């Protein structure tokens, strides 16, 4: 009877976790969309400069557009910081959730006939080196603010699935 209650509690915890991550994923979707729209600020600024300010020679129009663009860039920076902090926290949470499972799997591997020296275990052995490589940010999309946390959480998931 205690096992059933434990399983039910674990199922409720998993459901709560899924709902929490779903809400965060929706928020990340929207904030990423806003950042992508704000990334067009420079293009629209140049269009407005060539269409309005240069043709009319109006300095107040140029100043107003420049102040507006600076404000929009500031908003983009704030949203980007919020998104990157959220992605880092999600990556840390995934790592915290999956690290005990990965440890248990690595401890139980010899019991099930796997050894750390066998070539079939090469993927599990390369996980720590891939994790440290991804943390250094030496890859093409390292300028993306959330890439490091996404790679950390992905590699943590790989740790779990590399049984």
Buried (B, 14 or more C-beta within 10 A) or exposed (E): EEEEEEEEEEEEEEEEEEEEBEEBEEEBEEBBEBBEEBEEBEEEBEEBBEEBBEEEEEEEBBEBBEEBBEEBBEBBEEBBEBBBEBBBEBBBBBBEBBEEBBEEBBEEBEEEEBEEEEEEBEEBBEBEEBBEBBEEEEEEEEEBBBBBBBBBBBBBBBBBEBE
